[in-house]
Amino acid sequence: MGKTRSIRLKEYDPNVNRELVLREDFVEKSDDTLQAGPFTLRTDAHGFIITGNTVPENATPIAVIGGSFVESSWVHEDKRFVAQAERMMPGYRLLNGGYSGSTTLQLYNVMLSKIYPIIGDGGTLVFFVGQSDSDVINREGSYWTDARMWSPIVPAFQPDITVPTGVIQIRRMVDIVIETAKTLNINLILASSPYRVGDFSDDAVLRKRFRRDRAAFEAKMAEQDAIREATIEVGLGHSIDVIDFQTLTEGNPDWFYDALHLNEYGQTKFSSIFTHEIKQRLDSSSH
């Protein structure tokens, strides 16, 4: 018999309790704001990353999904921005559904198959468009790549026919996310993940990340900007105000330990911005 095929649900196993130790490659691509750890990662019965906060059982759930930016593994449990935001939002339980390497297609699968039955009709979902989209949209097959990390199917396979690549697929995927949320009566809050901005000539982290290759750095920045702009444009087409966290944070390099992930200082600064933006949209949706 052949291997069983399935749609991959990117999540942590339920009821995990791990101590994470930094890998050497993380340290090499980071600055000295990355703490030594170890870092605790615990999950609940649905595989959401536990915040460590004490929250009433009847608190209203808000799911927050995205890639490693949301996951924030390499920061202490109580310092992750989702945990800090939860403490600033009494009456709400924030469910951290971040998972490293998630594309928007994979997050869509999580939204449809896992999130909806947990938050229910009218429930709120904060959907960070996947940072990993910049790694897949220009590959052969785009989101439907045969690369094991990003494939929506396991075992991975390459499409039998030519699939369009590039920003067009971002537009299509965001459109699908929005339309599905409308159909399921999900209060969708779309967001872009911020990323480090710096002068490539003297930003040691960016120079290490791109191996001193300015052209590669500029190409990646252009891809990330294009994904963010496409997300905002599609949202506006549906009368949805996408939270542009890149503009709100200005990609401040002091907030990041590498090109994409917030250090402890950045988590605290970002949690205030995040909380303000989410509260604002919750207030407007209730009127």
C-alpha positions in Angstrom: 0.0 0.0 0.0 1.2 3.6 -0.7 1.6 6.3 1.8 -1.6 8.0 3.0 -2.0 11.5 1.7 -3.5 14.3 3.7 -3.9 18.1 3.9 -1.3 19.4 6.4 -2.7 21.3 9.4 0.2 23.4 10.6 -0.1 23.4 14.4 1.7 22.2 17.5 0.6 18.9 19.0 -1.9 19.3 21.8 -0.6 19.4 25.4 3.0 20.0 24.6 5.5 21.1 27.2 8.9 21.7 25.8 12.1 23.6 26.7 13.5 25.1 23.6 17.3 25.6 23.2 18.7 28.0 20.6 20.1 26.4 17.5 23.4 27.6 16.2 22.1 28.9 12.9 19.6 31.1 14.8 22.4 32.6 16.8 24.6 33.2 13.7 21.8 35.2 12.0 20.8 37.2 15.1 22.2 40.1 17.2 23.0 40.2 20.9 19.4 41.1 21.8 18.5 37.4 21.3 18.5 35.9 24.8 20.1 32.7 25.7 17.0 30.8 26.9 15.9 28.1 27.3 12.4 29.0 26.3 9.3 27.3 27.4 6.7 26.3 24.8 3.5 24.8 26.1 0.2 24.2 24.2 -3.4 23.6 25.2 -5.7 20.8 24.2 -6.1 22.4 20.7 -2.4 23.0 20.1 -2.5 26.8 20.8 0.6 28.2 22.5 -0.2 28.9 26.1 0.3 32.4 27.3 0.9 31.6 30.9 -1.8 34.1 32.0 -4.8 33.4 34.2 -7.9 34.0 32.2 -11.5 33.3 33.2 -13.0 30.3 31.5 -15.9 32.4 30.1 -13.5 34.9 28.4 -14.2 35.5 24.8 -11.7 33.8 22.5 -9.7 35.6 19.9 -7.6 33.5 17.6 -4.3 34.9 16.3 -2.6 32.9 13.5 0.5 33.5 11.4 4.0 32.2 11.0 7.0 32.3 13.3 6.4 36.0 14.0 3.2 35.2 15.8 4.6 32.0 17.4 7.6 33.9 18.9 9.3 30.8 20.2 12.6 32.4 21.1 11.1 34.7 23.7 10.0 33.8 27.2 6.4 32.7 27.5 5.1 35.8 29.4 6.9 38.2 27.0 5.4 37.0 23.7 3.3 39.8 22.3 0.1 37.7 22.3 0.6 37.0 26.0 1.2 40.6 26.8 -1.8 41.7 24.7 -4.0 39.3 26.5 -3.1 40.9 29.8 -4.1 44.3 28.4 -7.5 42.9 27.1 -9.5 41.7 30.2 -12.5 39.6 29.2 -10.7 38.0 26.2 -8.6 34.9 25.8 -6.0 35.2 23.0 -5.2 31.9 21.2 -1.7 31.9 19.8 -1.9 29.8 16.6 1.5 30.9 15.2 3.5 28.2 13.5 6.9 28.7 11.9 7.0 28.5 8.1 3.3 28.9 7.6 2.1 30.2 4.2 -1.2 32.0 3.7 -2.6 28.8 2.1 -1.6 26.7 5.1 -3.1 29.3 7.4 -6.3 29.3 5.4 -6.5 25.5 6.0 -6.1 26.2 9.8 -8.8 28.9 9.7 -11.3 26.7 7.9 -10.7 23.4 9.6 -9.7 24.4 13.1 -10.4 28.0 14.0 -14.0 28.3 13.0 -15.3 25.6 15.3 -13.4 27.1 18.2 -14.4 30.8 17.9 -17.8 30.1 16.2 -20.2 32.5 14.4 -19.2 36.1 15.0 -15.9 35.1 16.5 -12.8 37.1 15.9 -9.7 35.9 14.0 -6.5 38.0 13.6 -4.9 36.7 10.5 -1.3 37.6 9.9 -0.6 37.0 6.2 2.3 34.5 6.1 5.9 35.9 6.0 6.8 32.6 4.3 4.7 33.7 1.2 7.8 35.5 0.0 9.6 32.1 -0.1 7.0 30.4 -2.2 5.1 32.7 -4.5 7.8 32.8 -7.2 8.7 29.0 -6.9 7.4 26.6 -9.5 3.9 25.7 -8.3 3.7 28.8 -6.0 1.8 27.7 -2.8 1.4 24.2 -4.2 5.1 23.6 -4.2 6.7 20.2 -3.6 9.0 21.7 -0.9 8.2 19.8 2.2 8.0 22.8 4.6 5.5 24.8 2.5 3.5 22.1 0.7 -0.2 22.1 1.7 -0.3 18.3 1.0 1.8 15.5 2.6 3.6 13.8 1.0 4.4 16.9 -1.1 4.0 16.8 -4.8 4.6 19.2 -7.8 1.5 20.3 -9.7 0.9 18.4 -12.9 0.1 21.7 -14.8 1.6 25.2 -14.8 0.3 27.2 -11.9 0.7 31.0 -12.1 3.4 32.5 -9.8 4.0 35.9 -8.2 1.9 38.5 -6.4 -1.3 37.4 -8.3 -1.4 34.3 -6.0 -1.2 36.5 -2.9 -4.2 38.5 -4.2 -6.2 35.3 -4.9 -5.3 33.8 -1.5 -6.2 36.9 0.5 -9.5 37.2 -1.5 -10.3 33.5 -0.6 -9.6 34.2 3.1 -11.9 37.2 3.1 -14.7 35.6 1.2 -14.6 32.5 3.5 -14.6 34.6 6.6 -17.7 36.4 5.3 -19.4 33.2 4.5 -18.7 31.7 8.0 -19.5 35.0 9.7 -16.0 35.3 11.2 -14.9 38.8 12.3 -11.7 38.8 10.3 -8.9 41.2 11.2 -6.2 41.0 8.5 -2.7 42.1 9.3 0.7 42.3 7.8 3.8 41.1 9.7 6.5 43.7 10.2 10.1 43.0 9.2 13.4 44.7 9.9 14.4 47.7 7.9 18.0 48.9 8.0 20.9 50.3 6.0 22.4 47.3 4.3 25.8 49.0 4.4 26.1 48.8 8.2 23.3 46.6 9.5 25.2 43.5 10.6 22.1 41.4 11.0 20.9 42.0 7.4 24.4 41.6 6.0 24.7 38.2 7.7 21.2 37.1 6.7 21.9 37.9 3.0 25.5 36.9 3.0 26.6 40.5 2.1 24.6 40.2 -1.1 22.9 43.5 -1.6 21.0 42.4 -4.7 19.4 39.5 -2.7 18.5 41.8 0.1 16.8 44.3 -2.2 15.0 41.5 -4.0 13.6 40.1 -0.7 12.6 43.6 0.5 10.8 44.2 -2.8 8.9 40.8 -2.4 7.9 41.6 1.1 6.7 45.1 0.2 4.7 43.7 -2.8 3.0 41.1 -0.6 2.1 43.7 2.0 0.8 46.2 -0.6 -1.2 43.5 -2.4 -2.8 42.4 0.9 -3.8 46.0 1.7 -5.2 46.5 -1.8 -7.3 43.3 -1.7 -8.6 44.2 1.8 -9.6 47.7 0.6 -11.4 46.1 -2.3 -13.6 44.3 0.3 -13.8 47.4 2.5 -11.5 45.7 5.0 -8.9 47.9 6.7 -5.8 45.8 6.8 -3.5 46.6 9.8 -0.2 47.6 8.2 2.1 46.7 11.1 5.2 47.4 8.9 4.2 51.1 8.6 3.2 51.3 12.3 6.5 49.8 13.5 8.6 51.4 10.7 10.6 48.1 10.8 12.6 49.5 13.7 15.8 47.4 13.8 16.0 47.8 17.6 12.9 45.7 17.9 14.2 42.7 16.0 16.9 40.2 16.9 17.1 39.1 13.2 15.4 40.1 9.9 11.9 38.9 10.9 11.5 38.2 14.6 10.9 40.6 17.6 13.3 40.6 20.5 12.0 41.0 24.0 12.0 44.8 23.8 10.2 44.6 20.4 7.6 42.2 21.8 6.7 44.7 24.5 6.6 47.7 22.1 4.6 45.7 19.6 2.1 44.4 22.1 1.0 47.9 22.8 0.5 48.7 19.1 -1.2 45.4 18.5 -3.6 45.8 21.5 -4.6 49.3 20.4 -5.3 48.2 16.8 -7.3 45.1 17.8 -9.3 47.0 20.5 -10.2 49.7 17.9 -11.5 47.1 15.5 -13.4 45.2 18.2 -15.1 48.4 19.2 -16.1 49.3 15.6 -17.4 45.8 15.0 -19.7 46.0 18.0 -21.4 49.1 16.9 
